[in-house]
Amino acid sequence: GTPAAEFPTAKAVPDKPGFVLSPYDGAYVDVTGFKSGDKARDPKTRQIFIVP
């Protein structure tokens, strides 16, 4: 596997549970069902990030 350090970590959105801010374009991404440390994909840029 690829070490997680190769991917940036998204930022949690305080007032929107289940959403994070993409580290690539700053857009909201729905990560409902993901756990902290999981990899998720930005739907617009198609790049991988880590769920905070």
PyMOL Python script that loads the backbone (N, CA, C, O; Angstrom):
from pymol import cmd

cmd.read_pdbstr("""\
ATOM      1  N   GLY A   1       0.829  -1.210   0.000  1.00  0.00           N
ATOM      2  CA  GLY A   1       0.000   0.000   0.000  1.00  0.00           C
ATOM      3  C   GLY A   1       0.857   1.251   0.000  1.00  0.00           C
ATOM      4  O   GLY A   1       2.081   1.198   0.121  1.00  0.00           O
ATOM      5  N   THR A   2       0.180   2.369  -0.139  1.00  0.00           N
ATOM      6  CA  THR A   2       0.863   3.657  -0.169  1.00  0.00           C
ATOM      7  C   THR A   2       0.774   4.301   1.206  1.00  0.00           C
ATOM      8  O   THR A   2      -0.307   4.326   1.795  1.00  0.00           O
ATOM      9  N   PRO A   3       1.868   4.820   1.733  1.00  0.00           N
ATOM     10  CA  PRO A   3       1.794   5.479   3.047  1.00  0.00           C
ATOM     11  C   PRO A   3       0.851   6.674   3.017  1.00  0.00           C
ATOM     12  O   PRO A   3       0.828   7.437   2.051  1.00  0.00           O
ATOM     13  N   ALA A   4       0.081   6.826   4.075  1.00  0.00           N
ATOM     14  CA  ALA A   4      -0.906   7.901   4.124  1.00  0.00           C
ATOM     15  C   ALA A   4      -0.255   9.270   4.036  1.00  0.00           C
ATOM     16  O   ALA A   4      -0.895  10.234   3.615  1.00  0.00           O
ATOM     17  N   ALA A   5       1.015   9.368   4.430  1.00  0.00           N
ATOM     18  CA  ALA A   5       1.699  10.657   4.436  1.00  0.00           C
ATOM     19  C   ALA A   5       1.783  11.265   3.036  1.00  0.00           C
ATOM     20  O   ALA A   5       2.022  12.464   2.892  1.00  0.00           O
ATOM     21  N   GLU A   6       1.587  10.446   2.011  1.00  0.00           N
ATOM     22  CA  GLU A   6       1.662  10.983   0.656  1.00  0.00           C
ATOM     23  C   GLU A   6       0.418  11.776   0.284  1.00  0.00           C
ATOM     24  O   GLU A   6       0.402  12.450  -0.746  1.00  0.00           O
ATOM     25  N   PHE A   7      -0.623  11.704   1.106  1.00  0.00           N
ATOM     26  CA  PHE A   7      -1.874  12.394   0.804  1.00  0.00           C
ATOM     27  C   PHE A   7      -2.144  13.450   1.864  1.00  0.00           C
ATOM     28  O   PHE A   7      -1.883  13.219   3.044  1.00  0.00           O
ATOM     29  N   PRO A   8      -2.666  14.609   1.459  1.00  0.00           N
ATOM     30  CA  PRO A   8      -3.005  15.630   2.456  1.00  0.00           C
ATOM     31  C   PRO A   8      -4.273  15.247   3.212  1.00  0.00           C
ATOM     32  O   PRO A   8      -5.075  14.446   2.732  1.00  0.00           O
ATOM     33  N   THR A   9      -4.444  15.818   4.381  1.00  0.00           N
ATOM     34  CA  THR A   9      -5.632  15.561   5.194  1.00  0.00           C
ATOM     35  C   THR A   9      -6.637  16.684   4.991  1.00  0.00           C
ATOM     36  O   THR A   9      -6.285  17.864   5.015  1.00  0.00           O
ATOM     37  N   ALA A  10      -7.899  16.299   4.790  1.00  0.00           N
ATOM     38  CA  ALA A  10      -8.965  17.292   4.662  1.00  0.00           C
ATOM     39  C   ALA A  10      -9.201  17.972   6.008  1.00  0.00           C
ATOM     40  O   ALA A  10      -8.718  17.513   7.043  1.00  0.00           O
ATOM     41  N   LYS A  11      -9.953  19.076   5.977  1.00  0.00           N
ATOM     42  CA  LYS A  11     -10.301  19.776   7.211  1.00  0.00           C
ATOM     43  C   LYS A  11     -11.763  19.512   7.551  1.00  0.00           C
ATOM     44  O   LYS A  11     -12.635  19.580   6.685  1.00  0.00           O
ATOM     45  N   ALA A  12     -12.022  19.210   8.822  1.00  0.00           N
ATOM     46  CA  ALA A  12     -13.396  19.000   9.267  1.00  0.00           C
ATOM     47  C   ALA A  12     -14.171  20.313   9.184  1.00  0.00           C
ATOM     48  O   ALA A  12     -13.599  21.393   9.330  1.00  0.00           O
ATOM     49  N   VAL A  13     -15.482  20.208   8.946  1.00  0.00           N
ATOM     50  CA  VAL A  13     -16.357  21.383   8.910  1.00  0.00           C
ATOM     51  C   VAL A  13     -17.155  21.392  10.212  1.00  0.00           C
ATOM     52  O   VAL A  13     -18.007  20.526  10.410  1.00  0.00           O
ATOM     53  N   PRO A  14     -16.895  22.364  11.114  1.00  0.00           N
ATOM     54  CA  PRO A  14     -17.502  22.312  12.452  1.00  0.00           C
ATOM     55  C   PRO A  14     -19.026  22.244  12.448  1.00  0.00           C
ATOM     56  O   PRO A  14     -19.613  21.526  13.259  1.00  0.00           O
ATOM     57  N   ASP A  15     -19.675  22.981  11.545  1.00  0.00           N
ATOM     58  CA  ASP A  15     -21.141  23.042  11.578  1.00  0.00           C
ATOM     59  C   ASP A  15     -21.798  22.096  10.585  1.00  0.00           C
ATOM     60  O   ASP A  15     -23.016  22.134  10.412  1.00  0.00           O
ATOM     61  N   LYS A  16     -21.003  21.239   9.923  1.00  0.00           N
ATOM     62  CA  LYS A  16     -21.571  20.287   8.965  1.00  0.00           C
ATOM     63  C   LYS A  16     -21.008  18.893   9.231  1.00  0.00           C
ATOM     64  O   LYS A  16     -20.052  18.479   8.574  1.00  0.00           O
ATOM     65  N   PRO A  17     -21.595  18.156  10.194  1.00  0.00           N
ATOM     66  CA  PRO A  17     -21.106  16.798  10.466  1.00  0.00           C
ATOM     67  C   PRO A  17     -21.176  15.931   9.209  1.00  0.00           C
ATOM     68  O   PRO A  17     -22.152  15.998   8.461  1.00  0.00           O
ATOM     69  N   GLY A  18     -20.152  15.124   8.978  1.00  0.00           N
ATOM     70  CA  GLY A  18     -20.133  14.260   7.802  1.00  0.00           C
ATOM     71  C   GLY A  18     -19.527  14.919   6.583  1.00  0.00           C
ATOM     72  O   GLY A  18     -19.391  14.288   5.534  1.00  0.00           O
ATOM     73  N   PHE A  19     -19.155  16.205   6.713  1.00  0.00           N
ATOM     74  CA  PHE A  19     -18.527  16.901   5.590  1.00  0.00           C
ATOM     75  C   PHE A  19     -17.132  17.367   5.975  1.00  0.00           C
ATOM     76  O   PHE A  19     -16.864  17.679   7.135  1.00  0.00           O
ATOM     77  N   VAL A  20     -16.245  17.409   4.982  1.00  0.00           N
ATOM     78  CA  VAL A  20     -14.912  17.974   5.166  1.00  0.00           C
ATOM     79  C   VAL A  20     -14.653  18.959   4.033  1.00  0.00           C
ATOM     80  O   VAL A  20     -15.366  18.976   3.030  1.00  0.00           O
ATOM     81  N   LEU A  21     -13.621  19.777   4.209  1.00  0.00           N
ATOM     82  CA  LEU A  21     -13.185  20.675   3.145  1.00  0.00           C
ATOM     83  C   LEU A  21     -12.031  20.012   2.405  1.00  0.00           C
ATOM     84  O   LEU A  21     -11.036  19.620   3.014  1.00  0.00           O
ATOM     85  N   SER A  22     -12.170  19.890   1.101  1.00  0.00           N
ATOM     86  CA  SER A  22     -11.119  19.275   0.299  1.00  0.00           C
ATOM     87  C   SER A  22      -9.816  20.057   0.429  1.00  0.00           C
ATOM     88  O   SER A  22      -9.823  21.286   0.366  1.00  0.00           O
ATOM     89  N   PRO A  23      -8.690  19.350   0.611  1.00  0.00           N
ATOM     90  CA  PRO A  23      -7.401  20.050   0.651  1.00  0.00           C
ATOM     91  C   PRO A  23      -6.964  20.545  -0.726  1.00  0.00           C
ATOM     92  O   PRO A  23      -5.984  21.282  -0.835  1.00  0.00           O
ATOM     93  N   TYR A  24      -7.677  20.149  -1.771  1.00  0.00           N
ATOM     94  CA  TYR A  24      -7.279  20.529  -3.128  1.00  0.00           C
ATOM     95  C   TYR A  24      -8.000  21.777  -3.612  1.00  0.00           C
ATOM     96  O   TYR A  24      -7.364  22.700  -4.119  1.00  0.00           O
ATOM     97  N   ASP A  25      -9.329  21.816  -3.460  1.00  0.00           N
ATOM     98  CA  ASP A  25     -10.062  22.971  -3.983  1.00  0.00           C
ATOM     99  C   ASP A  25     -10.937  23.649  -2.933  1.00  0.00           C
ATOM    100  O   ASP A  25     -11.661  24.594  -3.247  1.00  0.00           O
ATOM    101  N   GLY A  26     -10.876  23.170  -1.677  1.00  0.00           N
ATOM    102  CA  GLY A  26     -11.627  23.818  -0.609  1.00  0.00           C
ATOM    103  C   GLY A  26     -13.125  23.586  -0.659  1.00  0.00           C
ATOM    104  O   GLY A  26     -13.881  24.236   0.064  1.00  0.00           O
ATOM    105  N   ALA A  27     -13.562  22.656  -1.514  1.00  0.00           N
ATOM    106  CA  ALA A  27     -14.995  22.393  -1.641  1.00  0.00           C
ATOM    107  C   ALA A  27     -15.444  21.402  -0.569  1.00  0.00           C
ATOM    108  O   ALA A  27     -14.644  20.617  -0.062  1.00  0.00           O
ATOM    109  N   TYR A  28     -16.740  21.449  -0.229  1.00  0.00           N
ATOM    110  CA  TYR A  28     -17.293  20.468   0.694  1.00  0.00           C
ATOM    111  C   TYR A  28     -17.307  19.096   0.036  1.00  0.00           C
ATOM    112  O   TYR A  28     -17.672  18.958  -1.131  1.00  0.00           O
ATOM    113  N   VAL A  29     -16.904  18.081   0.802  1.00  0.00           N
ATOM    114  CA  VAL A  29     -16.990  16.698   0.338  1.00  0.00           C
ATOM    115  C   VAL A  29     -17.718  15.900   1.411  1.00  0.00           C
ATOM    116  O   VAL A  29     -17.374  15.979   2.591  1.00  0.00           O
ATOM    117  N   ASP A  30     -18.722  15.131   1.002  1.00  0.00           N
ATOM    118  CA  ASP A  30     -19.494  14.304   1.930  1.00  0.00           C
ATOM    119  C   ASP A  30     -18.701  13.038   2.233  1.00  0.00           C
ATOM    120  O   ASP A  30     -18.466  12.219   1.344  1.00  0.00           O
ATOM    121  N   VAL A  31     -18.290  12.879   3.483  1.00  0.00           N
ATOM    122  CA  VAL A  31     -17.544  11.681   3.881  1.00  0.00           C
ATOM    123  C   VAL A  31     -18.330  10.867   4.904  1.00  0.00           C
ATOM    124  O   VAL A  31     -17.749  10.153   5.721  1.00  0.00           O
ATOM    125  N   THR A  32     -19.658  10.982   4.852  1.00  0.00           N
ATOM    126  CA  THR A  32     -20.505  10.191   5.742  1.00  0.00           C
ATOM    127  C   THR A  32     -20.162   8.710   5.586  1.00  0.00           C
ATOM    128  O   THR A  32     -20.096   8.201   4.467  1.00  0.00           O
ATOM    129  N   GLY A  33     -19.945   8.028   6.693  1.00  0.00           N
ATOM    130  CA  GLY A  33     -19.630   6.608   6.651  1.00  0.00           C
ATOM    131  C   GLY A  33     -18.139   6.318   6.626  1.00  0.00           C
ATOM    132  O   GLY A  33     -17.726   5.173   6.811  1.00  0.00           O
ATOM    133  N   PHE A  34     -17.324   7.348   6.398  1.00  0.00           N
ATOM    134  CA  PHE A  34     -15.875   7.167   6.454  1.00  0.00           C
ATOM    135  C   PHE A  34     -15.402   7.333   7.891  1.00  0.00           C
ATOM    136  O   PHE A  34     -16.004   8.073   8.670  1.00  0.00           O
ATOM    137  N   LYS A  35     -14.319   6.638   8.239  1.00  0.00           N
ATOM    138  CA  LYS A  35     -13.718   6.791   9.561  1.00  0.00           C
ATOM    139  C   LYS A  35     -12.481   7.676   9.451  1.00  0.00           C
ATOM    140  O   LYS A  35     -11.915   7.844   8.371  1.00  0.00           O
ATOM    141  N   SER A  36     -12.074   8.237  10.580  1.00  0.00           N
ATOM    142  CA  SER A  36     -10.854   9.041  10.609  1.00  0.00           C
ATOM    143  C   SER A  36      -9.678   8.208  10.119  1.00  0.00           C
ATOM    144  O   SER A  36      -9.481   7.079  10.570  1.00  0.00           O
ATOM    145  N   GLY A  37      -8.904   8.756   9.205  1.00  0.00           N
ATOM    146  CA  GLY A  37      -7.760   8.038   8.656  1.00  0.00           C
ATOM    147  C   GLY A  37      -8.057   7.327   7.352  1.00  0.00           C
ATOM    148  O   GLY A  37      -7.138   6.890   6.660  1.00  0.00           O
ATOM    149  N   ASP A  38      -9.346   7.203   7.003  1.00  0.00           N
ATOM    150  CA  ASP A  38      -9.703   6.588   5.725  1.00  0.00           C
ATOM    151  C   ASP A  38      -9.268   7.489   4.569  1.00  0.00           C
ATOM    152  O   ASP A  38      -9.123   8.701   4.725  1.00  0.00           O
ATOM    153  N   LYS A  39      -9.065   6.871   3.413  1.00  0.00           N
ATOM    154  CA  LYS A  39      -8.816   7.641   2.199  1.00  0.00           C
ATOM    155  C   LYS A  39     -10.150   7.906   1.512  1.00  0.00           C
ATOM    156  O   LYS A  39     -11.003   7.022   1.423  1.00  0.00           O
ATOM    157  N   ALA A  40     -10.318   9.127   1.031  1.00  0.00           N
ATOM    158  CA  ALA A  40     -11.506   9.493   0.265  1.00  0.00           C
ATOM    159  C   ALA A  40     -11.029  10.224  -0.988  1.00  0.00           C
ATOM    160  O   ALA A  40      -9.880  10.659  -1.064  1.00  0.00           O
ATOM    161  N   ARG A  41     -11.927  10.355  -1.971  1.00  0.00           N
ATOM    162  CA  ARG A  41     -11.539  10.992  -3.228  1.00  0.00           C
ATOM    163  C   ARG A  41     -12.350  12.265  -3.428  1.00  0.00           C
ATOM    164  O   ARG A  41     -13.571  12.275  -3.268  1.00  0.00           O
ATOM    165  N   ASP A  42     -11.651  13.333  -3.780  1.00  0.00           N
ATOM    166  CA  ASP A  42     -12.332  14.578  -4.129  1.00  0.00           C
ATOM    167  C   ASP A  42     -13.107  14.331  -5.425  1.00  0.00           C
ATOM    168  O   ASP A  42     -12.506  13.967  -6.437  1.00  0.00           O
ATOM    169  N   PRO A  43     -14.431  14.524  -5.412  1.00  0.00           N
ATOM    170  CA  PRO A  43     -15.210  14.187  -6.616  1.00  0.00           C
ATOM    171  C   PRO A  43     -14.899  15.087  -7.804  1.00  0.00           C
ATOM    172  O   PRO A  43     -15.126  14.694  -8.948  1.00  0.00           O
ATOM    173  N   LYS A  44     -14.383  16.289  -7.553  1.00  0.00           N
ATOM    174  CA  LYS A  44     -14.081  17.194  -8.660  1.00  0.00           C
ATOM    175  C   LYS A  44     -12.672  16.991  -9.206  1.00  0.00           C
ATOM    176  O   LYS A  44     -12.479  16.901 -10.418  1.00  0.00           O
ATOM    177  N   THR A  45     -11.681  16.920  -8.304  1.00  0.00           N
ATOM    178  CA  THR A  45     -10.294  16.825  -8.770  1.00  0.00           C
ATOM    179  C   THR A  45      -9.843  15.381  -8.954  1.00  0.00           C
ATOM    180  O   THR A  45      -8.813  15.120  -9.576  1.00  0.00           O
ATOM    181  N   ARG A  46     -10.626  14.435  -8.406  1.00  0.00           N
ATOM    182  CA  ARG A  46     -10.319  12.997  -8.473  1.00  0.00           C
ATOM    183  C   ARG A  46      -9.049  12.651  -7.708  1.00  0.00           C
ATOM    184  O   ARG A  46      -8.463  11.595  -7.946  1.00  0.00           O
ATOM    185  N   GLN A  47      -8.609  13.514  -6.797  1.00  0.00           N
ATOM    186  CA  GLN A  47      -7.401  13.252  -6.020  1.00  0.00           C
ATOM    187  C   GLN A  47      -7.777  12.695  -4.647  1.00  0.00           C
ATOM    188  O   GLN A  47      -8.842  12.993  -4.108  1.00  0.00           O
ATOM    189  N   ILE A  48      -6.889  11.890  -4.103  1.00  0.00           N
ATOM    190  CA  ILE A  48      -7.132  11.226  -2.821  1.00  0.00           C
ATOM    191  C   ILE A  48      -6.737  12.148  -1.672  1.00  0.00           C
ATOM    192  O   ILE A  48      -5.739  12.866  -1.745  1.00  0.00           O
ATOM    193  N   PHE A  49      -7.539  12.113  -0.609  1.00  0.00           N
ATOM    194  CA  PHE A  49      -7.157  12.793   0.627  1.00  0.00           C
ATOM    195  C   PHE A  49      -7.508  11.900   1.809  1.00  0.00           C
ATOM    196  O   PHE A  49      -8.191  10.887   1.655  1.00  0.00           O
ATOM    197  N   ILE A  50      -7.034  12.284   2.987  1.00  0.00           N
ATOM    198  CA  ILE A  50      -7.285  11.524   4.209  1.00  0.00           C
ATOM    199  C   ILE A  50      -8.409  12.198   4.988  1.00  0.00           C
ATOM    200  O   ILE A  50      -8.430  13.420   5.133  1.00  0.00           O
ATOM    201  N   VAL A  51      -9.345  11.389   5.489  1.00  0.00           N
ATOM    202  CA  VAL A  51     -10.441  11.906   6.313  1.00  0.00           C
ATOM    203  C   VAL A  51      -9.883  12.232   7.704  1.00  0.00           C
ATOM    204  O   VAL A  51      -9.228  11.390   8.319  1.00  0.00           O
ATOM    205  N   PRO A  52     -10.140  13.455   8.206  1.00  0.00           N
ATOM    206  CA  PRO A  52      -9.581  13.837   9.512  1.00  0.00           C
ATOM    207  C   PRO A  52     -10.237  13.099  10.678  1.00  0.00           C
ATOM    208  O   PRO A  52      -9.869  13.318  11.832  1.00  0.00           O
TER     209      PRO A  52
END
""", "prot")
cmd.dss("prot")
cmd.show_as("cartoon", "prot")
cmd.util.cbc("prot")
cmd.orient("prot")
